[in-house]
Amino acid sequence: MTQHTPASQPGLERFDPPSGPLSGLNLVRLERSGAILHLRLNRPAKRNSVSDEMLRQIHTVFLNLPADVRVLILSGEGEHFSAGLDLSEVSERTVAEGIHHSRAWHACFESIQFGPVPVIAVLHGAVVGGGLELAASAHLRVSEAGTFYALPEGTRGIFVGGGGSVRISRLIGTALMTDMMLTGRVLDANEGLTASLATYLVPAGEGLAKALELAVRIAGNAPLSNYAITQALPRIGEMSPAEGLFVESLMSSIAQGDEAAKERVRAFLQKRAAKVERR
């Protein structure tokens, strides 16, 4: 049974710059609430399948985030988050074209995972194939009841090409990913939560509200601390213990030396509200 996400949430207003790289986007919709930017995939008639142009527009947003944005929420319009790759565009590609296409997905999703701000994905309906690869590039994932996850590439004679072999396998393990790809196994919302495909599970229709609640909390953190968490943790996880611990010391010292962090520590010790700079 599919579910609808709310058309909007209190506090979110349409964000449509009159000029510049973020103007004229039609396959994604942008809304803002203060330091929070909401990017909504806007191809509901195609279950938000990711075409080359939609990928380009997603990438454009992440490469041109306004400087005062501190958190981004990613969701899908209509009944589904994303049913994945638009297969109508790939059936006649050459091997070389396929490689360039996959690398374009890698570049886009790298700009999400290792971009300047934390990203929260709101998942509902189908989170399938390339849609799951997109969701896996976010830092937090809020799933609604009724969400389902699948990797049907094996049954279609293809292979993941948007970073799933790295990101998804690290979330759920190679064994479960192999099972999903070989057999077409579908995970429901509860199974996805257990498998770490989602970090929160909420009732149908409440995903965006939950994401906004989390985004407000995260936006109140020191920006450098947020950046260190999203940038350093995944990289430290790939290092040897000795190298990881050294990088941890560097990041800890850098974060503690930031004036925003010092103010928060002073406020905690003095039992008062921190004087947070508003941009």
MIDO-836730 format. One record per residue (C-alpha): residue number from 1; residue in three letters; x, y, z. Coordinates in steps of 0.05 Angstrom, whole numbers. Example, Ala and Ser with C-alpha at 12.3 -4.5 7.8 and 13.67 -1.06 7.14 Angstrom:
@n->1 res->ALA px->246 py->-90 pz->156 $
@n->2 res->SER px->273 py->-21 pz->143 $
END
This chain:
@n->1 res->MET px->0 py->0 pz->0 $
@n->2 res->THR px->30 py->67 pz->-21 $
@n->3 res->GLN px->28 py->129 pz->21 $
@n->4 res->HIS px->28 py->203 pz->8 $
@n->5 res->THR px->76 py->253 pz->39 $
@n->6 res->PRO px->47 py->320 pz->58 $
@n->7 res->ALA px->50 py->373 pz->3 $
@n->8 res->SER px->85 py->420 pz->51 $
@n->9 res->GLN px->101 py->432 pz->124 $
@n->10 res->PRO px->91 py->493 pz->167 $
@n->11 res->GLY px->151 py->538 pz->162 $
@n->12 res->LEU px->173 py->513 pz->93 $
@n->13 res->GLU px->166 py->563 pz->37 $
@n->14 res->ARG px->179 py->557 pz->-36 $
@n->15 res->PHE px->251 py->574 pz->-54 $
@n->16 res->ASP px->259 py->593 pz->-127 $
@n->17 res->PRO px->317 py->640 pz->-140 $
@n->18 res->PRO px->302 py->687 pz->-199 $
@n->19 res->SER px->372 py->677 pz->-228 $
@n->20 res->GLY px->434 py->635 pz->-221 $
@n->21 res->PRO px->446 py->559 pz->-223 $
@n->22 res->LEU px->387 py->544 pz->-177 $
@n->23 res->SER px->336 py->579 pz->-221 $
@n->24 res->GLY px->292 py->542 pz->-271 $
@n->25 res->LEU px->298 py->473 pz->-239 $
@n->26 res->ASN px->237 py->431 pz->-257 $
@n->27 res->LEU px->253 py->359 pz->-236 $
@n->28 res->VAL px->268 py->380 pz->-165 $
@n->29 res->ARG px->230 py->430 pz->-121 $
@n->30 res->LEU px->264 py->472 pz->-68 $
@n->31 res->GLU px->234 py->499 pz->-4 $
@n->32 res->ARG px->267 py->535 pz->54 $
@n->33 res->SER px->256 py->547 pz->128 $
@n->34 res->GLY px->312 py->589 pz->156 $
@n->35 res->ALA px->377 py->550 pz->153 $
@n->36 res->ILE px->341 py->487 pz->127 $
@n->37 res->LEU px->334 py->473 pz->53 $
@n->38 res->HIS px->285 py->420 pz->28 $
@n->39 res->LEU px->298 py->386 pz->-39 $
@n->40 res->ARG px->240 py->346 pz->-65 $
@n->41 res->LEU px->247 py->299 pz->-124 $
@n->42 res->ASN px->193 py->322 pz->-172 $
@n->43 res->ARG px->178 py->268 pz->-223 $
@n->44 res->PRO px->119 py->233 pz->-190 $
@n->45 res->ALA px->88 py->206 pz->-254 $
@n->46 res->LYS px->152 py->165 pz->-263 $
@n->47 res->ARG px->156 py->146 pz->-189 $
@n->48 res->ASN px->214 py->195 pz->-185 $
@n->49 res->SER px->259 py->151 pz->-227 $
@n->50 res->VAL px->325 py->186 pz->-236 $
@n->51 res->SER px->337 py->209 pz->-307 $
@n->52 res->ASP px->401 py->241 pz->-331 $
@n->53 res->GLU px->369 py->310 pz->-325 $
@n->54 res->MET px->343 py->298 pz->-255 $
@n->55 res->LEU px->412 py->274 pz->-234 $
@n->56 res->ARG px->442 py->337 pz->-263 $
@n->57 res->GLN px->392 py->381 pz->-226 $
@n->58 res->ILE px->405 py->345 pz->-159 $
@n->59 res->HIS px->479 py->353 pz->-169 $
@n->60 res->THR px->470 py->427 pz->-187 $
@n->61 res->VAL px->434 py->439 pz->-121 $
@n->62 res->PHE px->489 py->407 pz->-79 $
@n->63 res->LEU px->544 py->444 pz->-116 $
@n->64 res->ASN px->509 py->510 pz->-106 $
@n->65 res->LEU px->480 py->508 pz->-36 $
@n->66 res->PRO px->468 py->578 pz->-7 $
@n->67 res->ALA px->523 py->594 pz->44 $
@n->68 res->ASP px->473 py->601 pz->101 $
@n->69 res->VAL px->442 py->532 pz->92 $
@n->70 res->ARG px->462 py->486 pz->149 $
@n->71 res->VAL px->419 py->424 pz->137 $
@n->72 res->LEU px->386 py->395 pz->75 $
@n->73 res->ILE px->324 py->350 pz->74 $
@n->74 res->LEU px->315 py->304 pz->13 $
@n->75 res->SER px->247 py->274 pz->-3 $
@n->76 res->GLY px->203 py->251 pz->-61 $
@n->77 res->GLU px->139 py->281 pz->-89 $
@n->78 res->GLY px->79 py->235 pz->-95 $
@n->79 res->GLU px->72 py->161 pz->-76 $
@n->80 res->HIS px->146 py->142 pz->-76 $
@n->81 res->PHE px->215 py->167 pz->-56 $
@n->82 res->SER px->247 py->139 pz->-119 $
@n->83 res->ALA px->240 py->77 pz->-160 $
@n->84 res->GLY px->312 py->83 pz->-183 $
@n->85 res->LEU px->347 py->91 pz->-249 $
@n->86 res->ASP px->305 py->111 pz->-310 $
@n->87 res->LEU px->317 py->48 pz->-351 $
@n->88 res->SER px->289 py->79 pz->-414 $
@n->89 res->GLU px->354 py->119 pz->-419 $
@n->90 res->VAL px->404 py->62 pz->-411 $
@n->91 res->SER px->381 py->6 pz->-457 $
@n->92 res->GLU px->423 py->28 pz->-517 $
@n->93 res->ARG px->485 py->56 pz->-482 $
@n->94 res->THR px->554 py->32 pz->-502 $
@n->95 res->VAL px->602 py->6 pz->-449 $
@n->96 res->ALA px->641 py->72 pz->-450 $
@n->97 res->GLU px->576 py->112 pz->-444 $
@n->98 res->GLY px->555 py->67 pz->-386 $
@n->99 res->ILE px->620 py->81 pz->-349 $
@n->100 res->HIS px->613 py->156 pz->-358 $
@n->101 res->HIS px->540 py->151 pz->-335 $
@n->102 res->SER px->559 py->112 pz->-272 $
@n->103 res->ARG px->614 py->162 pz->-256 $
@n->104 res->ALA px->564 py->219 pz->-261 $
@n->105 res->TRP px->522 py->185 pz->-208 $
@n->106 res->HIS px->584 py->176 pz->-165 $
@n->107 res->ALA px->601 py->250 pz->-171 $
@n->108 res->CYS px->530 py->271 pz->-153 $
@n->109 res->PHE px->525 py->225 pz->-92 $
@n->110 res->GLU px->595 py->244 pz->-69 $
@n->111 res->SER px->571 py->316 pz->-67 $
@n->112 res->ILE px->515 py->293 pz->-21 $
@n->113 res->GLN px->554 py->250 pz->27 $
@n->114 res->PHE px->615 py->295 pz->29 $
@n->115 res->GLY px->580 py->361 pz->17 $
@n->116 res->PRO px->582 py->420 pz->66 $
@n->117 res->VAL px->519 py->403 pz->106 $
@n->118 res->PRO px->485 py->342 pz->138 $
@n->119 res->VAL px->431 py->311 pz->94 $
@n->120 res->ILE px->367 py->277 pz->119 $
@n->121 res->ALA px->329 py->233 pz->70 $
@n->122 res->VAL px->254 py->223 pz->80 $
@n->123 res->LEU px->235 py->154 pz->52 $
@n->124 res->HIS px->166 py->129 pz->33 $
@n->125 res->GLY px->137 py->81 pz->-18 $
@n->126 res->ALA px->190 py->53 pz->-65 $
@n->127 res->VAL px->263 py->62 pz->-47 $
@n->128 res->VAL px->289 py->18 pz->-102 $
@n->129 res->GLY px->354 py->9 pz->-141 $
@n->130 res->GLY px->385 py->77 pz->-155 $
@n->131 res->GLY px->334 py->107 pz->-107 $
@n->132 res->LEU px->365 py->66 pz->-51 $
@n->133 res->GLU px->434 py->87 pz->-74 $
@n->134 res->LEU px->412 py->159 pz->-69 $
@n->135 res->ALA px->383 py->148 pz->1 $
@n->136 res->ALA px->447 py->114 pz->24 $
@n->137 res->SER px->487 py->176 pz->8 $
@n->138 res->ALA px->448 py->216 pz->61 $
@n->139 res->HIS px->472 py->220 pz->132 $
@n->140 res->LEU px->405 py->204 pz->166 $
@n->141 res->ARG px->345 py->168 pz->136 $
@n->142 res->VAL px->274 py->175 pz->163 $
@n->143 res->SER px->228 py->120 pz->137 $
@n->144 res->GLU px->153 py->121 pz->138 $
@n->145 res->ALA px->110 py->59 pz->149 $
@n->146 res->GLY px->96 py->29 pz->80 $
@n->147 res->THR px->166 py->42 pz->54 $
@n->148 res->PHE px->198 py->-17 pz->17 $
@n->149 res->TYR px->268 py->-29 pz->-6 $
@n->150 res->ALA px->294 py->-70 pz->-65 $
@n->151 res->LEU px->355 py->-79 pz->-109 $
@n->152 res->PRO px->327 py->-112 pz->-172 $
@n->153 res->GLU px->389 py->-103 pz->-214 $
@n->154 res->GLY px->406 py->-177 pz->-216 $
@n->155 res->THR px->337 py->-196 pz->-242 $
@n->156 res->ARG px->344 py->-143 pz->-297 $
@n->157 res->GLY px->412 py->-165 pz->-320 $
@n->158 res->ILE px->449 py->-103 pz->-295 $
@n->159 res->PHE px->491 py->-82 pz->-235 $
@n->160 res->VAL px->488 py->-24 pz->-186 $
@n->161 res->GLY px->524 py->37 pz->-214 $
@n->162 res->GLY px->509 py->93 pz->-166 $
@n->163 res->GLY px->555 py->74 pz->-109 $
@n->164 res->GLY px->511 py->21 pz->-79 $
@n->165 res->SER px->565 py->-33 pz->-78 $
@n->166 res->VAL px->602 py->12 pz->-29 $
@n->167 res->ARG px->549 py->51 pz->10 $
@n->168 res->ILE px->492 py->1 pz->15 $
@n->169 res->SER px->538 py->-59 pz->29 $
@n->170 res->ARG px->569 py->-19 pz->87 $
@n->171 res->LEU px->500 py->-5 pz->115 $
@n->172 res->ILE px->470 py->-75 pz->110 $
@n->173 res->GLY px->529 py->-121 pz->97 $
@n->174 res->THR px->550 py->-156 pz->34 $
@n->175 res->ALA px->511 py->-219 pz->48 $
@n->176 res->LEU px->443 py->-185 pz->52 $
@n->177 res->MET px->458 py->-141 pz->-8 $
@n->178 res->THR px->478 py->-203 pz->-48 $
@n->179 res->ASP px->412 py->-236 pz->-28 $
@n->180 res->MET px->371 py->-175 pz->-50 $
@n->181 res->MET px->407 py->-169 pz->-117 $
@n->182 res->LEU px->406 py->-243 pz->-134 $
@n->183 res->THR px->335 py->-259 pz->-113 $
@n->184 res->GLY px->298 py->-193 pz->-118 $
@n->185 res->ARG px->282 py->-197 pz->-44 $
@n->186 res->VAL px->241 py->-137 pz->-19 $
@n->187 res->LEU px->250 py->-110 pz->51 $
@n->188 res->ASP px->191 py->-75 pz->86 $
@n->189 res->ALA px->198 py->-14 pz->130 $
@n->190 res->ASN px->211 py->-54 pz->194 $
@n->191 res->GLU px->262 py->-99 pz->160 $
@n->192 res->GLY px->296 py->-38 pz->131 $
@n->193 res->LEU px->302 py->-6 pz->200 $
@n->194 res->THR px->332 py->-70 pz->228 $
@n->195 res->ALA px->381 py->-73 pz->170 $
@n->196 res->SER px->403 py->0 pz->181 $
@n->197 res->LEU px->373 py->25 pz->116 $
@n->198 res->ALA px->335 py->75 pz->159 $
@n->199 res->THR px->354 py->109 pz->224 $
@n->200 res->TYR px->282 py->127 pz->243 $
@n->201 res->LEU px->214 py->96 pz->229 $
@n->202 res->VAL px->151 py->139 pz->235 $
@n->203 res->PRO px->78 py->130 pz->216 $
@n->204 res->ALA px->57 py->143 pz->144 $
@n->205 res->GLY px->56 py->217 pz->126 $
@n->206 res->GLU px->99 py->239 pz->185 $
@n->207 res->GLY px->168 py->232 pz->154 $
@n->208 res->LEU px->177 py->305 pz->134 $
@n->209 res->ALA px->155 py->331 pz->201 $
@n->210 res->LYS px->205 py->284 pz->236 $
@n->211 res->ALA px->260 py->306 pz->188 $
@n->212 res->LEU px->245 py->379 pz->203 $
@n->213 res->GLU px->249 py->365 pz->277 $
@n->214 res->LEU px->317 py->332 pz->268 $
@n->215 res->ALA px->341 py->386 pz->221 $
@n->216 res->VAL px->325 py->442 pz->270 $
@n->217 res->ARG px->364 py->405 pz->323 $
@n->218 res->ILE px->424 py->393 pz->277 $
@n->219 res->ALA px->423 py->464 pz->250 $
@n->220 res->GLY px->433 py->488 pz->322 $
@n->221 res->ASN px->499 py->451 pz->327 $
@n->222 res->ALA px->565 py->486 pz->314 $
@n->223 res->PRO px->574 py->483 pz->238 $
@n->224 res->LEU px->646 py->459 pz->243 $
@n->225 res->SER px->625 py->403 pz->289 $
@n->226 res->ASN px->572 py->380 pz->240 $
@n->227 res->TYR px->623 py->383 pz->184 $
@n->228 res->ALA px->674 py->342 pz->224 $
@n->229 res->ILE px->621 py->289 pz->239 $
@n->230 res->THR px->598 py->281 pz->167 $
@n->231 res->GLN px->667 py->287 pz->135 $
@n->232 res->ALA px->714 py->252 pz->184 $
@n->233 res->LEU px->674 py->193 pz->211 $
@n->234 res->PRO px->665 py->156 pz->145 $
@n->235 res->ARG px->738 py->167 pz->127 $
@n->236 res->ILE px->764 py->145 pz->195 $
@n->237 res->GLY px->724 py->82 pz->186 $
@n->238 res->GLU px->767 py->65 pz->125 $
@n->239 res->MET px->833 py->76 pz->161 $
@n->240 res->SER px->875 py->31 pz->204 $
@n->241 res->PRO px->864 py->41 pz->278 $
@n->242 res->ALA px->928 py->79 pz->288 $
@n->243 res->GLU px->915 py->126 pz->230 $
@n->244 res->GLY px->842 py->135 pz->251 $
@n->245 res->LEU px->860 py->153 pz->321 $
@n->246 res->PHE px->910 py->205 pz->297 $
@n->247 res->VAL px->858 py->237 pz->251 $
@n->248 res->GLU px->809 py->235 pz->309 $
@n->249 res->SER px->858 py->276 pz->351 $
@n->250 res->LEU px->865 py->327 pz->296 $
@n->251 res->MET px->790 py->334 pz->285 $
@n->252 res->SER px->777 py->338 pz->359 $
@n->253 res->SER px->827 py->394 pz->368 $
@n->254 res->ILE px->802 py->432 pz->307 $
@n->255 res->ALA px->729 py->427 pz->330 $
@n->256 res->GLN px->746 py->447 pz->402 $
@n->257 res->GLY px->785 py->507 pz->377 $
@n->258 res->ASP px->726 py->536 pz->339 $
@n->259 res->GLU px->695 py->596 pz->373 $
@n->260 res->ALA px->624 py->569 pz->363 $
@n->261 res->ALA px->644 py->506 pz->401 $
@n->262 res->LYS px->677 py->546 pz->457 $
@n->263 res->GLU px->613 py->587 pz->466 $
@n->264 res->ARG px->572 py->524 pz->473 $
@n->265 res->VAL px->619 py->495 pz->525 $
@n->266 res->ARG px->619 py->560 pz->564 $
@n->267 res->ALA px->543 py->562 pz->562 $
@n->268 res->PHE px->539 py->490 pz->587 $
@n->269 res->LEU px->586 py->504 pz->645 $
@n->270 res->GLN px->549 py->569 pz->662 $
@n->271 res->LYS px->481 py->536 pz->656 $
@n->272 res->ARG px->455 py->585 pz->604 $
@n->273 res->ALA px->433 py->585 pz->532 $
@n->274 res->ALA px->489 py->590 pz->482 $
@n->275 res->LYS px->495 py->654 pz->441 $
@n->276 res->VAL px->488 py->623 pz->373 $
@n->277 res->GLU px->505 py->665 pz->313 $
@n->278 res->ARG px->447 py->671 pz->265 $
@n->279 res->ARG px->465 py->679 pz->192 $
END
